[in-house]
Amino acid sequence: MKEWQTFVRRFSDMKEGKRELFIKDLSPGKAKYSTKHVLATVSKSQKNLQNPDILWIRGESGEKAPDPWYLTIEQELEEFVPGKPWEDVLEAVEKRERGRG
Amino acid sequence: MAFKDHRDFFEVLERESELARVKKEVDWDGEAGAISRKTFEKEGPALLFEKIKDYPEGYRISNGTSGTWGRVALSMMLPKNTPVRKIYKEYEERIDIKIPPQIVKKADAPCKENIMLGDKVDLNEFPAPMVHEGDGGRYIGTWDVVVNKDPETNWTNWGMYRFMVHTKNWLTGWPQSTSQLAFIMKKSYLPYNKPMPIAVVLGTDPLSHIVATAGIKTFEDEADHVGGLRGEPVELVKCETSDLLVPAHAEIIIEGELMPDQIAPDGPFGEYPGYRSGTMCAGAAVKVKAVTYRSNPIVTMIALGTPPDDSSIAASLTAAVAMKKGLLRHGVPVTDVYVPPEGVTHLIVIGVTKGGAETARKVLDYFTLRRIMTNKHIIVDADVDVFNMAEVLHCFATRCHPGRGILYEWYEGRSNSLTPFYSPEERKKLKGVSVAFDSTWPPEWEKEIVPIKASFKTIFTKETIDKVNKNWESYGIKI
């Protein structure tokens, strides 16, 4: 199972279902922590997903949530989201998710 | 003769027992940062990690090259044991001298020994450290010099801003939205939706890094002031993919474009105030177009955190001198300014020849006028040595009236969002508050009512002081 990591402001911000996320690859090696921007299905339980990877959640001060989540990557997106520098990236992602319905 | 680069500087550090070469393999993923943190906290030497896991021989990481006053003194070609007061004075005298940089040819620039261009760019080929466990990414830009230019005025800004590896050819970073880099971006690029060329420079001469932390005035080129500080010009070379000029002897130059319409997450990161607080996902994204580097390149790092480290020491020096000059221009009768490294530029000590409410108000106005990085200001009389924290604390404890000696100023839109005690909402809106502690005797008090400090130098007559000093040895008191 591959392991990924993502940052949220509060652990409670992570919700199950289809999510747009920036995730970091935790595979050992030179490319560890490289970022992917993805559409993924996320669940607290691995039973809800087919062949999921592990997703660790960290809060805005970097603290790691004790229990892992799980995800399956549906689509890879560009390295960025549209927005101006110093705008909130997480808010920009949230806006895109709302636009997707 | 000034140091051309970090490699020159390492030789002197080693000679002065200020450098440890770590030959054992260390992991860039937390271990190098942890060793560096522990070394800082034990006031140990600068470090050069010579063997990094996953990376070929010769690829190295350094830490702490300006992390003590002794090493800062050495970087200024002063003796290692130069008192802090003297380092301040020397810096104050030299920083106003401008010696413009010298442009060199590509063939004479060690930073061009190796070049990655376009789709060959791969930031993962460099041992960018995961400095602290739980940071948002691998921060390749910590002890760096970031170069950007205003096309309208030709002003080239140098600043120290954090940048992390996002993907193999993207960086994300967080120059504060109130920084000079941001000022140029907002003025000359964002209105036209144009990307801004930048260069992230690692491992140039030590004084360039120190001046990158300085509050050099807007529209003034830091490179000129570095020349003055060094006593000779900095050698610069043109970038491969832009017209920016960068230090020719640097270890690594990352050339890119800060995008006006594309953003990606940066942070969080354990920052200079000594905490990792919630400033993340509100920075800038840089598409990397080229990396040029010396053979056996060194990623110059600071494992930022609780003071002292390079950041708190360098900022102490550069900020204090800039503040002193600014306060004088603002009409404050300053004797000296000290920024104790332990206060991480949140706490400032200002000595004045005439204290009181009016002076305190002027001090607070100066510090809250524009971009605000500080928040606590202790104003002391001229009889207090601002560099002596025991004297400063005594003065603060005994002269600052809790009822009438504390002034506040609240503001929005210009606070320092890295300040740990600000709430997330305050950080988002750059809301904040600054305070001045007037620890001076009211100037309107008659001389007869001003308390006399009961110290050796102040409560005895000159004759008694001279007599005691003259006969000191004969008293047989061993101190």
Interface residues (C-beta under 8 A of the other chain):
Chain A: F7 R9 F22 K24 G29 K30 A31 K32 Y33 S34 T35 H37 R58 E60 S61 G62 E63 K64 E79 F80 V81 P82 G83 K84 P85 W86 E87 D88 V89 L90 A92
Chain B: D29 D54 Y55 N124 E125 M130 H132 E133 G134 D135 G136 G137 R138 V165 H166 T167 K168 W170 S177 A182 M185 L190 L258 M259 P260 D261 Q262 I263 A264 P265 P268 G270 R276 S277 G278 M280 C281 A282 G283 A284 A285 P424 K428
